[in-house]
Amino acid sequence: KPDILLACGPTPMLKALKILMAEYDIPAYGSVEERMGCGMGGCAVCACKTKDGYKKACVEGPVFPLSEVVFE
């Protein structure tokens, strides 16, 4: 059993990994693929929905714990 999972890839894959890792109680982190407009947090194009509200991937990420990311 791995201690942690680190992943990058398309949103459907990260969503599936979130579900799978929750079943096995393994912490997982993913680099979300959000479009970044300015790269400095000014335009908010890269907003990623989390349990704590939206976070800007360019300045607060792009790596987030998958358990916190809300995939719709």
PQR file of N, CA, C, O and H, with PARSE charges and radii, in Angstrom:
ATOM      1  N   LYS A   1       0.847  -1.181   0.000 -0.4000 1.5000
ATOM      2  CA  LYS A   1       0.000   0.000   0.000 -0.0000 2.0000
ATOM      3  C   LYS A   1       0.893   1.244   0.000  0.5500 1.7000
ATOM      4  O   LYS A   1       1.770   1.372   0.854 -0.5500 1.4000
ATOM      5  N   PRO A   2       0.678   2.158  -0.945 -0.5600 1.5000
ATOM      6  CA  PRO A   2       1.498   3.378  -0.972  0.2800 2.0000
ATOM      7  C   PRO A   2       1.131   4.321   0.167  0.5500 1.7000
ATOM      8  O   PRO A   2       0.022   4.275   0.698 -0.5500 1.4000
ATOM      9  N   ASP A   3       2.075   5.171   0.528 -0.4000 1.5000
ATOM     10  CA  ASP A   3       1.843   6.160   1.582 -0.0000 2.0000
ATOM     11  C   ASP A   3       1.043   7.350   1.067  0.5500 1.7000
ATOM     12  O   ASP A   3       0.266   7.956   1.804 -0.5500 1.4000
ATOM     13  H   ASP A   3       2.976   5.208   0.096  0.4000 1.0000
ATOM     14  N   ILE A   4       1.245   7.679  -0.215 -0.4000 1.5000
ATOM     15  CA  ILE A   4       0.626   8.866  -0.805 -0.0000 2.0000
ATOM     16  C   ILE A   4       0.570   8.677  -2.315  0.5500 1.7000
ATOM     17  O   ILE A   4       1.355   7.923  -2.889 -0.5500 1.4000
ATOM     18  H   ILE A   4       1.876   7.187  -0.814  0.4000 1.0000
ATOM     19  N   LEU A   5      -0.371   9.373  -2.949 -0.4000 1.5000
ATOM     20  CA  LEU A   5      -0.479   9.341  -4.407 -0.0000 2.0000
ATOM     21  C   LEU A   5      -0.355  10.756  -4.926  0.5500 1.7000
ATOM     22  O   LEU A   5      -1.030  11.663  -4.438 -0.5500 1.4000
ATOM     23  H   LEU A   5      -1.009   9.986  -2.483  0.4000 1.0000
ATOM     24  N   LEU A   6       0.503  10.951  -5.911 -0.4000 1.5000
ATOM     25  CA  LEU A   6       0.661  12.238  -6.590 -0.0000 2.0000
ATOM     26  C   LEU A   6       0.277  12.023  -8.043  0.5500 1.7000
ATOM     27  O   LEU A   6       0.750  11.083  -8.682 -0.5500 1.4000
ATOM     28  H   LEU A   6       1.051  10.214  -6.307  0.4000 1.0000
ATOM     29  N   ALA A   7      -0.582  12.895  -8.568 -0.4000 1.5000
ATOM     30  CA  ALA A   7      -1.067  12.685  -9.933 -0.0000 2.0000
ATOM     31  C   ALA A   7      -1.236  13.997 -10.675  0.5500 1.7000
ATOM     32  O   ALA A   7      -1.466  15.049 -10.078 -0.5500 1.4000
ATOM     33  H   ALA A   7      -0.966  13.658  -8.049  0.4000 1.0000
ATOM     34  N   CYS A   8      -1.118  13.908 -11.984 -0.4000 1.5000
ATOM     35  CA  CYS A   8      -1.486  15.010 -12.867 -0.0000 2.0000
ATOM     36  C   CYS A   8      -2.162  14.381 -14.071  0.5500 1.7000
ATOM     37  O   CYS A   8      -1.821  13.273 -14.484 -0.5500 1.4000
ATOM     38  H   CYS A   8      -0.931  13.054 -12.469  0.4000 1.0000
ATOM     39  N   GLY A   9      -3.106  15.088 -14.618 -0.4000 1.5000
ATOM     40  CA  GLY A   9      -3.825  14.541 -15.751 -0.0000 2.0000
ATOM     41  C   GLY A   9      -5.182  15.188 -15.895  0.5500 1.7000
ATOM     42  O   GLY A   9      -5.490  16.167 -15.216 -0.5500 1.4000
ATOM     43  H   GLY A   9      -3.383  15.989 -14.283  0.4000 1.0000
ATOM     44  N   PRO A  10      -5.995  14.637 -16.784 -0.5600 1.5000
ATOM     45  CA  PRO A  10      -7.301  15.234 -17.042  0.2800 2.0000
ATOM     46  C   PRO A  10      -8.242  15.103 -15.840  0.5500 1.7000
ATOM     47  O   PRO A  10      -8.088  14.208 -15.009 -0.5500 1.4000
ATOM     48  N   THR A  11      -9.197  15.991 -15.769 -0.4000 1.5000
ATOM     49  CA  THR A  11     -10.146  16.041 -14.660 -0.0000 2.0000
ATOM     50  C   THR A  11     -10.875  14.722 -14.411  0.5500 1.7000
ATOM     51  O   THR A  11     -10.998  14.321 -13.254 -0.5500 1.4000
ATOM     52  H   THR A  11      -9.322  16.717 -16.444  0.4000 1.0000
ATOM     53  N   PRO A  12     -11.370  14.022 -15.454 -0.5600 1.5000
ATOM     54  CA  PRO A  12     -12.050  12.750 -15.175  0.2800 2.0000
ATOM     55  C   PRO A  12     -11.143  11.728 -14.479  0.5500 1.7000
ATOM     56  O   PRO A  12     -11.611  10.949 -13.649 -0.5500 1.4000
ATOM     57  N   MET A  13      -9.863  11.731 -14.811 -0.4000 1.5000
ATOM     58  CA  MET A  13      -8.935  10.815 -14.163 -0.0000 2.0000
ATOM     59  C   MET A  13      -8.728  11.197 -12.699  0.5500 1.7000
ATOM     60  O   MET A  13      -8.725  10.324 -11.831 -0.5500 1.4000
ATOM     61  H   MET A  13      -9.483  12.365 -15.485  0.4000 1.0000
ATOM     62  N   LEU A  14      -8.556  12.481 -12.415 -0.4000 1.5000
ATOM     63  CA  LEU A  14      -8.366  12.936 -11.040 -0.0000 2.0000
ATOM     64  C   LEU A  14      -9.603  12.646 -10.201  0.5500 1.7000
ATOM     65  O   LEU A  14      -9.494  12.292  -9.027 -0.5500 1.4000
ATOM     66  H   LEU A  14      -8.559  13.190 -13.120  0.4000 1.0000
ATOM     67  N   LYS A  15     -10.777  12.797 -10.802 -0.4000 1.5000
ATOM     68  CA  LYS A  15     -12.028  12.490 -10.102 -0.0000 2.0000
ATOM     69  C   LYS A  15     -12.090  11.009  -9.733  0.5500 1.7000
ATOM     70  O   LYS A  15     -12.485  10.661  -8.620 -0.5500 1.4000
ATOM     71  H   LYS A  15     -10.866  13.085 -11.755  0.4000 1.0000
ATOM     72  N   ALA A  16     -11.700  10.141 -10.663 -0.4000 1.5000
ATOM     73  CA  ALA A  16     -11.694   8.698 -10.396 -0.0000 2.0000
ATOM     74  C   ALA A  16     -10.665   8.344  -9.326  0.5500 1.7000
ATOM     75  O   ALA A  16     -10.928   7.490  -8.479 -0.5500 1.4000
ATOM     76  H   ALA A  16     -11.379  10.424 -11.567  0.4000 1.0000
ATOM     77  N   LEU A  17      -9.504   8.986  -9.350 -0.4000 1.5000
ATOM     78  CA  LEU A  17      -8.477   8.733  -8.341 -0.0000 2.0000
ATOM     79  C   LEU A  17      -8.943   9.181  -6.960  0.5500 1.7000
ATOM     80  O   LEU A  17      -8.642   8.525  -5.963 -0.5500 1.4000
ATOM     81  H   LEU A  17      -9.290   9.680 -10.038  0.4000 1.0000
ATOM     82  N   LYS A  18      -9.666  10.280  -6.895 -0.4000 1.5000
ATOM     83  CA  LYS A  18     -10.199  10.757  -5.617 -0.0000 2.0000
ATOM     84  C   LYS A  18     -11.089   9.683  -4.991  0.5500 1.7000
ATOM     85  O   LYS A  18     -10.967   9.385  -3.803 -0.5500 1.4000
ATOM     86  H   LYS A  18      -9.911  10.813  -7.705  0.4000 1.0000
ATOM     87  N   ILE A  19     -11.969   9.114  -5.782 -0.4000 1.5000
ATOM     88  CA  ILE A  19     -12.886   8.081  -5.296 -0.0000 2.0000
ATOM     89  C   ILE A  19     -12.114   6.841  -4.875  0.5500 1.7000
ATOM     90  O   ILE A  19     -12.357   6.290  -3.801 -0.5500 1.4000
ATOM     91  H   ILE A  19     -12.068   9.356  -6.747  0.4000 1.0000
ATOM     92  N   LEU A  20     -11.186   6.400  -5.715 -0.4000 1.5000
ATOM     93  CA  LEU A  20     -10.414   5.185  -5.441 -0.0000 2.0000
ATOM     94  C   LEU A  20      -9.547   5.334  -4.196  0.5500 1.7000
ATOM     95  O   LEU A  20      -9.511   4.436  -3.355 -0.5500 1.4000
ATOM     96  H   LEU A  20     -10.989   6.847  -6.588  0.4000 1.0000
ATOM     97  N   MET A  21      -8.854   6.454  -4.073 -0.4000 1.5000
ATOM     98  CA  MET A  21      -7.965   6.646  -2.934 -0.0000 2.0000
ATOM     99  C   MET A  21      -8.749   6.801  -1.633  0.5500 1.7000
ATOM    100  O   MET A  21      -8.253   6.426  -0.571 -0.5500 1.4000
ATOM    101  H   MET A  21      -8.883   7.184  -4.756  0.4000 1.0000
ATOM    102  N   ALA A  22      -9.958   7.343  -1.696 -0.4000 1.5000
ATOM    103  CA  ALA A  22     -10.796   7.439  -0.495 -0.0000 2.0000
ATOM    104  C   ALA A  22     -11.184   6.043  -0.006  0.5500 1.7000
ATOM    105  O   ALA A  22     -11.249   5.800   1.199 -0.5500 1.4000
ATOM    106  H   ALA A  22     -10.361   7.648  -2.559  0.4000 1.0000
ATOM    107  N   GLU A  23     -11.440   5.130  -0.940 -0.4000 1.5000
ATOM    108  CA  GLU A  23     -11.776   3.751  -0.572 -0.0000 2.0000
ATOM    109  C   GLU A  23     -10.633   3.068   0.174  0.5500 1.7000
ATOM    110  O   GLU A  23     -10.863   2.290   1.100 -0.5500 1.4000
ATOM    111  H   GLU A  23     -11.387   5.327  -1.919  0.4000 1.0000
ATOM    112  N   TYR A  24      -9.408   3.364  -0.232 -0.4000 1.5000
ATOM    113  CA  TYR A  24      -8.237   2.730   0.375 -0.0000 2.0000
ATOM    114  C   TYR A  24      -7.580   3.591   1.453  0.5500 1.7000
ATOM    115  O   TYR A  24      -6.547   3.211   2.003 -0.5500 1.4000
ATOM    116  H   TYR A  24      -9.221   3.996  -0.984  0.4000 1.0000
ATOM    117  N   ASP A  25      -8.168   4.740   1.756 -0.4000 1.5000
ATOM    118  CA  ASP A  25      -7.658   5.656   2.777 -0.0000 2.0000
ATOM    119  C   ASP A  25      -6.202   6.050   2.520  0.5500 1.7000
ATOM    120  O   ASP A  25      -5.362   6.009   3.419 -0.5500 1.4000
ATOM    121  H   ASP A  25      -9.008   5.049   1.309  0.4000 1.0000
ATOM    122  N   ILE A  26      -5.931   6.429   1.281 -0.4000 1.5000
ATOM    123  CA  ILE A  26      -4.596   6.873   0.875 -0.0000 2.0000
ATOM    124  C   ILE A  26      -4.695   8.353   0.498  0.5500 1.7000
ATOM    125  O   ILE A  26      -5.510   8.704  -0.355 -0.5500 1.4000
ATOM    126  H   ILE A  26      -6.613   6.462   0.552  0.4000 1.0000
ATOM    127  N   PRO A  27      -3.894   9.229   1.103 -0.5600 1.5000
ATOM    128  CA  PRO A  27      -3.929  10.637   0.721  0.2800 2.0000
ATOM    129  C   PRO A  27      -3.487  10.808  -0.733  0.5500 1.7000
ATOM    130  O   PRO A  27      -2.523  10.189  -1.184 -0.5500 1.4000
ATOM    131  N   ALA A  28      -4.211  11.656  -1.450 -0.4000 1.5000
ATOM    132  CA  ALA A  28      -3.902  11.876  -2.867 -0.0000 2.0000
ATOM    133  C   ALA A  28      -3.868  13.366  -3.164  0.5500 1.7000
ATOM    134  O   ALA A  28      -4.711  14.132  -2.697 -0.5500 1.4000
ATOM    135  H   ALA A  28      -4.994  12.159  -1.084  0.4000 1.0000
ATOM    136  N   TYR A  29      -2.886  13.753  -3.941 -0.4000 1.5000
ATOM    137  CA  TYR A  29      -2.737  15.139  -4.380 -0.0000 2.0000
ATOM    138  C   TYR A  29      -2.736  15.149  -5.892  0.5500 1.7000
ATOM    139  O   TYR A  29      -2.140  14.281  -6.528 -0.5500 1.4000
ATOM    140  H   TYR A  29      -2.201  13.131  -4.321  0.4000 1.0000
ATOM    141  N   GLY A  30      -3.408  16.138  -6.469 -0.4000 1.5000
ATOM    142  CA  GLY A  30      -3.470  16.220  -7.922 -0.0000 2.0000
ATOM    143  C   GLY A  30      -3.167  17.613  -8.414  0.5500 1.7000
ATOM    144  O   GLY A  30      -3.534  18.606  -7.785 -0.5500 1.4000
ATOM    145  H   GLY A  30      -3.893  16.844  -5.952  0.4000 1.0000
ATOM    146  N   SER A  31      -2.498  17.675  -9.538 -0.4000 1.5000
ATOM    147  CA  SER A  31      -2.250  18.936 -10.212 -0.0000 2.0000
ATOM    148  C   SER A  31      -3.412  19.160 -11.171  0.5500 1.7000
ATOM    149  O   SER A  31      -3.529  18.477 -12.189 -0.5500 1.4000
ATOM    150  H   SER A  31      -2.200  16.869 -10.049  0.4000 1.0000
ATOM    151  N   VAL A  32      -4.274  20.127 -10.837 -0.4000 1.5000
ATOM    152  CA  VAL A  32      -5.468  20.349 -11.634 -0.0000 2.0000
ATOM    153  C   VAL A  32      -5.119  21.035 -12.948  0.5500 1.7000
ATOM    154  O   VAL A  32      -4.172  21.818 -13.024 -0.5500 1.4000
ATOM    155  H   VAL A  32      -4.179  20.682 -10.010  0.4000 1.0000
ATOM    156  N   GLU A  33      -5.889  20.732 -13.967 -0.4000 1.5000
ATOM    157  CA  GLU A  33      -5.657  21.326 -15.282 -0.0000 2.0000
ATOM    158  C   GLU A  33      -6.660  22.446 -15.527  0.5500 1.7000
ATOM    159  O   GLU A  33      -7.618  22.284 -16.283 -0.5500 1.4000
ATOM    160  H   GLU A  33      -6.658  20.096 -13.906  0.4000 1.0000
ATOM    161  N   GLU A  34      -6.430  23.565 -14.887 -0.4000 1.5000
ATOM    162  CA  GLU A  34      -7.278  24.741 -15.083 -0.0000 2.0000
ATOM    163  C   GLU A  34      -6.560  25.702 -16.021  0.5500 1.7000
ATOM    164  O   GLU A  34      -5.343  25.871 -15.946 -0.5500 1.4000
ATOM    165  H   GLU A  34      -5.652  23.696 -14.273  0.4000 1.0000
ATOM    166  N   ARG A  35      -7.324  26.322 -16.896 -0.4000 1.5000
ATOM    167  CA  ARG A  35      -6.745  27.323 -17.806 -0.0000 2.0000
ATOM    168  C   ARG A  35      -6.299  28.522 -16.984  0.5500 1.7000
ATOM    169  O   ARG A  35      -7.042  29.010 -16.133 -0.5500 1.4000
ATOM    170  H   ARG A  35      -8.313  26.185 -16.956  0.4000 1.0000
ATOM    171  N   MET A  36      -5.080  28.995 -17.239 -0.4000 1.5000
ATOM    172  CA  MET A  36      -4.550  30.136 -16.498 -0.0000 2.0000
ATOM    173  C   MET A  36      -4.390  31.310 -17.450  0.5500 1.7000
ATOM    174  O   MET A  36      -3.664  31.237 -18.441 -0.5500 1.4000
ATOM    175  H   MET A  36      -4.476  28.598 -17.930  0.4000 1.0000
ATOM    176  N   GLY A  37      -5.089  32.400 -17.124 -0.4000 1.5000
ATOM    177  CA  GLY A  37      -5.033  33.584 -17.973 -0.0000 2.0000
ATOM    178  C   GLY A  37      -3.813  34.445 -17.694  0.5500 1.7000
ATOM    179  O   GLY A  37      -2.948  34.599 -18.556 -0.5500 1.4000
ATOM    180  H   GLY A  37      -5.678  32.459 -16.319  0.4000 1.0000
ATOM    181  N   CYS A  38      -3.740  35.010 -16.489 -0.4000 1.5000
ATOM    182  CA  CYS A  38      -2.662  35.950 -16.177 -0.0000 2.0000
ATOM    183  C   CYS A  38      -1.509  35.304 -15.426  0.5500 1.7000
ATOM    184  O   CYS A  38      -0.374  35.769 -15.524 -0.5500 1.4000
ATOM    185  H   CYS A  38      -4.443  34.884 -15.789  0.4000 1.0000
ATOM    186  N   GLY A  39      -1.781  34.233 -14.671 -0.4000 1.5000
ATOM    187  CA  GLY A  39      -0.736  33.565 -13.912 -0.0000 2.0000
ATOM    188  C   GLY A  39      -0.348  34.262 -12.622  0.5500 1.7000
ATOM    189  O   GLY A  39       0.589  33.836 -11.947 -0.5500 1.4000
ATOM    190  H   GLY A  39      -2.704  33.855 -14.591  0.4000 1.0000
ATOM    191  N   MET A  40      -1.067  35.348 -12.263 -0.4000 1.5000
ATOM    192  CA  MET A  40      -0.752  36.094 -11.053 -0.0000 2.0000
ATOM    193  C   MET A  40      -1.931  36.205 -10.100  0.5500 1.7000
ATOM    194  O   MET A  40      -1.822  36.877  -9.075 -0.5500 1.4000
ATOM    195  H   MET A  40      -1.828  35.694 -12.811  0.4000 1.0000
ATOM    196  N   GLY A  41      -3.052  35.569 -10.406 -0.4000 1.5000
ATOM    197  CA  GLY A  41      -4.210  35.593  -9.532 -0.0000 2.0000
ATOM    198  C   GLY A  41      -5.151  36.762  -9.732  0.5500 1.7000
ATOM    199  O   GLY A  41      -6.112  36.915  -8.978 -0.5500 1.4000
ATOM    200  H   GLY A  41      -3.141  35.023 -11.239  0.4000 1.0000
ATOM    201  N   GLY A  42      -4.896  37.585 -10.726 -0.4000 1.5000
ATOM    202  CA  GLY A  42      -5.726  38.763 -10.945 -0.0000 2.0000
ATOM    203  C   GLY A  42      -7.006  38.500 -11.710  0.5500 1.7000
ATOM    204  O   GLY A  42      -8.020  39.149 -11.452 -0.5500 1.4000
ATOM    205  H   GLY A  42      -4.115  37.461 -11.338  0.4000 1.0000
ATOM    206  N   CYS A  43      -6.985  37.572 -12.636 -0.4000 1.5000
ATOM    207  CA  CYS A  43      -8.150  37.386 -13.515 -0.0000 2.0000
ATOM    208  C   CYS A  43      -9.122  36.322 -13.015  0.5500 1.7000
ATOM    209  O   CYS A  43     -10.280  36.319 -13.432 -0.5500 1.4000
ATOM    210  H   CYS A  43      -6.161  37.044 -12.845  0.4000 1.0000
ATOM    211  N   ALA A  44      -8.693  35.422 -12.139 -0.4000 1.5000
ATOM    212  CA  ALA A  44      -9.519  34.356 -11.555 -0.0000 2.0000
ATOM    213  C   ALA A  44     -10.063  33.364 -12.581  0.5500 1.7000
ATOM    214  O   ALA A  44     -11.046  32.675 -12.307 -0.5500 1.4000
ATOM    215  H   ALA A  44      -7.752  35.424 -11.800  0.4000 1.0000
ATOM    216  N   VAL A  45      -9.443  33.280 -13.755 -0.4000 1.5000
ATOM    217  CA  VAL A  45      -9.863  32.304 -14.765 -0.0000 2.0000
ATOM    218  C   VAL A  45      -9.570  30.883 -14.286  0.5500 1.7000
ATOM    219  O   VAL A  45     -10.276  29.945 -14.655 -0.5500 1.4000
ATOM    220  H   VAL A  45      -8.644  33.840 -13.978  0.4000 1.0000
ATOM    221  N   CYS A  46      -8.548  30.725 -13.477 -0.4000 1.5000
ATOM    222  CA  CYS A  46      -8.091  29.399 -13.060 -0.0000 2.0000
ATOM    223  C   CYS A  46      -8.739  28.918 -11.764  0.5500 1.7000
ATOM    224  O   CYS A  46      -8.206  28.019 -11.112 -0.5500 1.4000
ATOM    225  H   CYS A  46      -7.975  31.487 -13.177  0.4000 1.0000
ATOM    226  N   ALA A  47      -9.867  29.491 -11.381 -0.4000 1.5000
ATOM    227  CA  ALA A  47     -10.513  29.130 -10.121 -0.0000 2.0000
ATOM    228  C   ALA A  47     -10.877  27.650 -10.092  0.5500 1.7000
ATOM    229  O   ALA A  47     -11.478  27.119 -11.026 -0.5500 1.4000
ATOM    230  H   ALA A  47     -10.300  30.221 -11.910  0.4000 1.0000
ATOM    231  N   CYS A  48     -10.499  27.003  -9.000 -0.4000 1.5000
ATOM    232  CA  CYS A  48     -10.755  25.580  -8.784 -0.0000 2.0000
ATOM    233  C   CYS A  48     -11.675  25.467  -7.577  0.5500 1.7000
ATOM    234  O   CYS A  48     -11.378  26.019  -6.517 -0.5500 1.4000
ATOM    235  H   CYS A  48     -10.011  27.434  -8.241  0.4000 1.0000
ATOM    236  N   LYS A  49     -12.797  24.752  -7.730 -0.4000 1.5000
ATOM    237  CA  LYS A  49     -13.766  24.640  -6.639 -0.0000 2.0000
ATOM    238  C   LYS A  49     -13.264  23.636  -5.609  0.5500 1.7000
ATOM    239  O   LYS A  49     -12.930  22.498  -5.942 -0.5500 1.4000
ATOM    240  H   LYS A  49     -13.038  24.304  -8.591  0.4000 1.0000
ATOM    241  N   THR A  50     -13.216  24.077  -4.345 -0.4000 1.5000
ATOM    242  CA  THR A  50     -12.807  23.210  -3.246 -0.0000 2.0000
ATOM    243  C   THR A  50     -13.879  23.253  -2.159  0.5500 1.7000
ATOM    244  O   THR A  50     -14.831  24.030  -2.243 -0.5500 1.4000
ATOM    245  H   THR A  50     -13.487  25.001  -4.075  0.4000 1.0000
ATOM    246  N   LYS A  51     -13.716  22.423  -1.152 -0.4000 1.5000
ATOM    247  CA  LYS A  51     -14.657  22.413  -0.032 -0.0000 2.0000
ATOM    248  C   LYS A  51     -14.681  23.750   0.698  0.5500 1.7000
ATOM    249  O   LYS A  51     -15.686  24.102   1.315 -0.5500 1.4000
ATOM    250  H   LYS A  51     -12.942  21.793  -1.084  0.4000 1.0000
ATOM    251  N   ASP A  52     -13.581  24.496   0.632 -0.4000 1.5000
ATOM    252  CA  ASP A  52     -13.461  25.790   1.309 -0.0000 2.0000
ATOM    253  C   ASP A  52     -13.758  26.966   0.390  0.5500 1.7000
ATOM    254  O   ASP A  52     -13.411  28.102   0.714 -0.5500 1.4000
ATOM    255  H   ASP A  52     -12.764  24.210   0.131  0.4000 1.0000
ATOM    256  N   GLY A  53     -14.392  26.714  -0.744 -0.4000 1.5000
ATOM    257  CA  GLY A  53     -14.656  27.766  -1.725 -0.0000 2.0000
ATOM    258  C   GLY A  53     -13.717  27.627  -2.914  0.5500 1.7000
ATOM    259  O   GLY A  53     -13.064  26.599  -3.089 -0.5500 1.4000
ATOM    260  H   GLY A  53     -14.674  25.791  -1.006  0.4000 1.0000
ATOM    261  N   TYR A  54     -13.659  28.664  -3.720 -0.4000 1.5000
ATOM    262  CA  TYR A  54     -12.808  28.624  -4.904 -0.0000 2.0000
ATOM    263  C   TYR A  54     -11.392  29.052  -4.555  0.5500 1.7000
ATOM    264  O   TYR A  54     -11.184  29.981  -3.775 -0.5500 1.4000
ATOM    265  H   TYR A  54     -14.190  29.499  -3.578  0.4000 1.0000
ATOM    266  N   LYS A  55     -10.424  28.362  -5.144 -0.4000 1.5000
ATOM    267  CA  LYS A  55      -9.014  28.722  -4.984 -0.0000 2.0000
ATOM    268  C   LYS A  55      -8.415  28.902  -6.369  0.5500 1.7000
ATOM    269  O   LYS A  55      -8.779  28.202  -7.314 -0.5500 1.4000
ATOM    270  H   LYS A  55     -10.593  27.608  -5.778  0.4000 1.0000
ATOM    271  N   LYS A  56      -7.497  29.844  -6.475 -0.4000 1.5000
ATOM    272  CA  LYS A  56      -6.859  30.130  -7.753 -0.0000 2.0000
ATOM    273  C   LYS A  56      -5.684  29.179  -7.957  0.5500 1.7000
ATOM    274  O   LYS A  56      -4.736  29.159  -7.172 -0.5500 1.4000
ATOM    275  H   LYS A  56      -7.202  30.413  -5.707  0.4000 1.0000
ATOM    276  N   ALA A  57      -5.766  28.400  -9.017 -0.4000 1.5000
ATOM    277  CA  ALA A  57      -4.742  27.384  -9.290 -0.0000 2.0000
ATOM    278  C   ALA A  57      -3.369  28.004  -9.536  0.5500 1.7000
ATOM    279  O   ALA A  57      -2.348  27.389  -9.228 -0.5500 1.4000
ATOM    280  H   ALA A  57      -6.535  28.416  -9.655  0.4000 1.0000
ATOM    281  N   CYS A  58      -3.338  29.199 -10.080 -0.4000 1.5000
ATOM    282  CA  CYS A  58      -2.042  29.785 -10.428 -0.0000 2.0000
ATOM    283  C   CYS A  58      -1.252  30.251  -9.213  0.5500 1.7000
ATOM    284  O   CYS A  58      -0.022  30.256  -9.257 -0.5500 1.4000
ATOM    285  H   CYS A  58      -4.167  29.698 -10.330  0.4000 1.0000
ATOM    286  N   VAL A  59      -1.917  30.642  -8.134 -0.4000 1.5000
ATOM    287  CA  VAL A  59      -1.195  31.136  -6.965 -0.0000 2.0000
ATOM    288  C   VAL A  59      -1.393  30.275  -5.713  0.5500 1.7000
ATOM    289  O   VAL A  59      -0.542  30.289  -4.824 -0.5500 1.4000
ATOM    290  H   VAL A  59      -2.916  30.638  -8.099  0.4000 1.0000
ATOM    291  N   GLU A  60      -2.492  29.531  -5.627 -0.4000 1.5000
ATOM    292  CA  GLU A  60      -2.746  28.677  -4.463 -0.0000 2.0000
ATOM    293  C   GLU A  60      -2.560  27.202  -4.792  0.5500 1.7000
ATOM    294  O   GLU A  60      -2.719  26.349  -3.919 -0.5500 1.4000
ATOM    295  H   GLU A  60      -3.183  29.519  -6.349  0.4000 1.0000
ATOM    296  N   GLY A  61      -2.240  26.905  -5.988 -0.4000 1.5000
ATOM    297  CA  GLY A  61      -2.059  25.534  -6.464 -0.0000 2.0000
ATOM    298  C   GLY A  61      -0.902  25.517  -7.426  0.5500 1.7000
ATOM    299  O   GLY A  61       0.060  26.256  -7.214 -0.5500 1.4000
ATOM    300  H   GLY A  61      -2.111  27.598  -6.698  0.4000 1.0000
ATOM    301  N   PRO A  62      -0.936  24.737  -8.446 -0.5600 1.5000
ATOM    302  CA  PRO A  62      -2.044  23.968  -9.001  0.2800 2.0000
ATOM    303  C   PRO A  62      -2.253  22.610  -8.328  0.5500 1.7000
ATOM    304  O   PRO A  62      -3.153  21.863  -8.710 -0.5500 1.4000
ATOM    305  N   VAL A  63      -1.422  22.287  -7.323 -0.4000 1.5000
ATOM    306  CA  VAL A  63      -1.565  20.991  -6.654 -0.0000 2.0000
ATOM    307  C   VAL A  63      -2.445  21.166  -5.417  0.5500 1.7000
ATOM    308  O   VAL A  63      -2.188  22.013  -4.561 -0.5500 1.4000
ATOM    309  H   VAL A  63      -0.691  22.894  -7.013  0.4000 1.0000
ATOM    310  N   PHE A  64      -3.487  20.343  -5.349 -0.4000 1.5000
ATOM    311  CA  PHE A  64      -4.424  20.377  -4.232 -0.0000 2.0000
ATOM    312  C   PHE A  64      -4.657  18.955  -3.728  0.5500 1.7000
ATOM    313  O   PHE A  64      -4.554  18.002  -4.501 -0.5500 1.4000
ATOM    314  H   PHE A  64      -3.696  19.655  -6.044  0.4000 1.0000
ATOM    315  N   PRO A  65      -4.971  18.800  -2.439 -0.5600 1.5000
ATOM    316  CA  PRO A  65      -5.397  17.487  -1.976  0.2800 2.0000
ATOM    317  C   PRO A  65      -6.707  17.133  -2.698  0.5500 1.7000
ATOM    318  O   PRO A  65      -7.650  17.924  -2.695 -0.5500 1.4000
ATOM    319  N   LEU A  66      -6.761  15.974  -3.301 -0.4000 1.5000
ATOM    320  CA  LEU A  66      -7.958  15.598  -4.049 -0.0000 2.0000
ATOM    321  C   LEU A  66      -9.176  15.500  -3.143  0.5500 1.7000
ATOM    322  O   LEU A  66     -10.304  15.673  -3.604 -0.5500 1.4000
ATOM    323  H   LEU A  66      -5.995  15.331  -3.304  0.4000 1.0000
ATOM    324  N   SER A  67      -8.967  15.228  -1.880 -0.4000 1.5000
ATOM    325  CA  SER A  67     -10.094  15.143  -0.944 -0.0000 2.0000
ATOM    326  C   SER A  67     -10.783  16.487  -0.776  0.5500 1.7000
ATOM    327  O   SER A  67     -11.941  16.530  -0.362 -0.5500 1.4000
ATOM    328  H   SER A  67      -8.051  15.087  -1.505  0.4000 1.0000
ATOM    329  N   GLU A  68     -10.099  17.592  -1.089 -0.4000 1.5000
ATOM    330  CA  GLU A  68     -10.665  18.927  -0.949 -0.0000 2.0000
ATOM    331  C   GLU A  68     -11.289  19.451  -2.232  0.5500 1.7000
ATOM    332  O   GLU A  68     -12.125  20.353  -2.187 -0.5500 1.4000
ATOM    333  H   GLU A  68      -9.158  17.557  -1.425  0.4000 1.0000
ATOM    334  N   VAL A  69     -10.895  18.899  -3.377 -0.4000 1.5000
ATOM    335  CA  VAL A  69     -11.387  19.382  -4.663 -0.0000 2.0000
ATOM    336  C   VAL A  69     -12.802  18.869  -4.896  0.5500 1.7000
ATOM    337  O   VAL A  69     -13.098  17.697  -4.662 -0.5500 1.4000
ATOM    338  H   VAL A  69     -10.215  18.167  -3.414  0.4000 1.0000
ATOM    339  N   VAL A  70     -13.671  19.765  -5.363 -0.4000 1.5000
ATOM    340  CA  VAL A  70     -15.050  19.389  -5.694 -0.0000 2.0000
ATOM    341  C   VAL A  70     -15.123  19.216  -7.205  0.5500 1.7000
ATOM    342  O   VAL A  70     -15.008  20.181  -7.960 -0.5500 1.4000
ATOM    343  H   VAL A  70     -13.430  20.716  -5.554  0.4000 1.0000
ATOM    344  N   PHE A  71     -15.315  17.980  -7.633 -0.4000 1.5000
ATOM    345  CA  PHE A  71     -15.472  17.684  -9.056 -0.0000 2.0000
ATOM    346  C   PHE A  71     -16.955  17.599  -9.352  0.5500 1.7000
ATOM    347  O   PHE A  71     -17.679  16.859  -8.686 -0.5500 1.4000
ATOM    348  H   PHE A  71     -15.409  17.196  -7.020  0.4000 1.0000
ATOM    349  N   GLU A  72     -17.415  18.343 -10.338 -0.4000 1.5000
ATOM    350  CA  GLU A  72     -18.830  18.320 -10.688 -0.0000 2.0000
ATOM    351  C   GLU A  72     -19.057  17.669 -12.020  0.5500 1.7000
ATOM    352  O   GLU A  72     -20.198  17.565 -12.471 -0.5500 1.4000
ATOM    353  H   GLU A  72     -16.827  18.944 -10.879  0.4000 1.0000
TER
END
